[in-house]
Amino acid sequence: MSTATDVFAKIRGHERVAQLRAAREADVLPYFRRLEGPAGPIVEMEGATRIMLGSNNYLGLTEDPRVIAGARSALERYGTGLTGSRLLNGTIGLHLELEQELAAWMGTEDAIVFTTGHQANLGALGTLLGPGDTVIADSGDHASILDGCLLSKAKLRAFRHNRLDKLAGQLERAAADPDARGGTLVVVDGVFSMEGDVAPLPDLVALCRAHGARLMVDEAHAAGVLGARGAGSCELLGVEDEVDLRMGTFSKSLASCGGFLAGSTEVIDFLRIQSRAFLFTAAAVPAAVGAALAALRIVRSDEGPELCARVLRNAAYLNRGLHALGFHVVEPQPLPDGSTVMTPIIPVLVGDDWKAVLLWRALFDAGVYVNVALHPAVAPGAALLRTSVMATHDEATLDRALEAFARVKREFEIEHGPLPAPAVPAD
């Protein structure tokens, strides 16, 4: 009789499985909800019309006729799939055009396109780093960054979110570590996907240069949103020429699916022939590449700056409205030039995980869809509703959403107690 442990045994009684079961039984599961049409500012979801405040479709381009035409043209020319890696039979002219235009947009020598954004981070970090190297990551970095760091087998050092003193300490420890025989890379999100804040990139650049470290910035939630030409947080903060590698995705502002890395030709060419996440996966379906290229051309056109400005105006409008209703939302972030920035991500702090889920359900029933972030996506006791806006939202739609928030808040607090109040008075 075998005494071997069943590898599936850990599944039974697992805390997350138990939570999933309980949420399903109570009909408050905020995940895997069924979308029944395009991902616009108002959607059809599970038999009802709902205001979408949970999408990364920041510029609203998924329904743009030019983007749809780009996808359709690629589909008709190249078929439904390429059935091979970029290395072998999976590269088409659209890939080359897209990489050339991404590099021009980012202001870099070169760019490389991956099938997904997650693979782009894995492909960069898992290839450029190895045993003996050190990688230093912000505690708020996206999970794909952490996965890439772990894959690389480099020494991983984390620092508390946006705490420059903690980063300096980790850089000093890395320099003094006798086992750190290689180099050091600092990797951060340009805009953090849950908090919605912008990394202090000028200070990060200065610290990296002082300690001889390289810097990589994940622009997934900033590209197509921030900067005069929409090139992201590095452009906004004037450090494009001082950041060594920039990553981005097509699944946010570029209305498609995929990812890219932009940097020097030396680094990008190395990834082309060495990155396993690039070499050993099939190229993206042609329609996704065609859609991303069409969306990028809109962003880089004269129309682009107004689209970026519109989504930021909508973000400020929703933020002010939620603040006025008494929700705890992030404040506009000061910039080095004295101005402020509000990204399209507006988190609403709730605190308790179950309260956050119940509040989500009440809003869902009131016709507003938002995302829920629970531990471990956020720190324990820091559960939040992640709201986000699009350039294609209008104020009337946002007003209807705010009316739902107000009504739900009144009824929710009567039954479940007060929600966290704003941290500071509104200006």
VENBEL-V141221 format. One record per pair of residues at least 12 apart in sequence whose C-alpha atoms are under 6 Angstrom apart, sorted by the first residue. I is the first residue (numbers start at 1). GAP is how many residues later the second one is. Records with the same first field share a line. If there is no record, write none. Layout:
BEGIN
I = GAP + GAP
END
This chain:
BEGIN
28 = 333
34 = 12
41 = 352
50 = 317 + 318
51 = 317
52 = 317
53 = 316 + 317 + 334 + 335 + 336
54 = 316 + 317 + 333 + 334
56 = 196
57 = 195 + 196
58 = 195 + 332
59 = 194 + 331 + 332
60 = 330 + 331 + 332
61 = 194
62 = 193
67 = 224 + 227 + 228
70 = 220 + 221 + 224
71 = 216 + 219 + 220
74 = 212 + 213 + 216
75 = 211 + 212
81 = 204
84 = 198
85 = 196 + 197 + 198
86 = 197
87 = 192
90 = 193
98 = 195
99 = 12 + 13
106 = 125
108 = 155
109 = 155 + 156
110 = 152 + 153 + 154 + 155
111 = 150 + 151
112 = 148 + 149
113 = 146 + 147
114 = 144 + 145 + 146
115 = 143 + 168 + 169
116 = 142 + 143
117 = 132 + 141 + 142
118 = 26
119 = 158
120 = 139 + 140
121 = 24
122 = 26
123 = 152 + 154
125 = 23 + 24
126 = 22 + 25 + 26
127 = 148
129 = 23
130 = 22 + 23 + 24
131 = 22 + 23
132 = 48 + 49 + 50
133 = 21 + 47 + 49 + 50 + 51
134 = 20 + 21 + 50
135 = 21 + 49 + 50 + 51
136 = 20 + 21 + 22 + 50
137 = 21 + 49 + 50
138 = 20 + 21 + 23 + 50
139 = 19 + 20 + 21 + 22
140 = 21
141 = 47 + 48
184 = 29
185 = 28 + 29 + 30
186 = 29
187 = 28 + 29 + 30
188 = 29
189 = 28 + 29
190 = 27 + 28 + 29 + 43
191 = 30 + 31
196 = 149
215 = 28 + 29
216 = 28 + 29 + 30
217 = 29
218 = 28 + 29
219 = 28 + 29
220 = 28 + 29
224 = 29
225 = 83
245 = 17 + 18
246 = 15 + 16
247 = 13 + 14
248 = 12
254 = 38 + 41
256 = 32 + 35 + 36
257 = 31
307 = 84
310 = 81
311 = 79 + 80
315 = 29
326 = 95
327 = 94 + 95
328 = 20 + 21 + 92 + 93 + 94
329 = 18 + 19
344 = 44 + 45
345 = 42 + 43
346 = 41 + 42
347 = 38 + 39 + 40
348 = 36 + 37
349 = 35
350 = 33 + 34
351 = 30 + 31 + 32
352 = 29 + 31
353 = 21 + 30
370 = 17
371 = 14 + 15
372 = 13 + 14
END
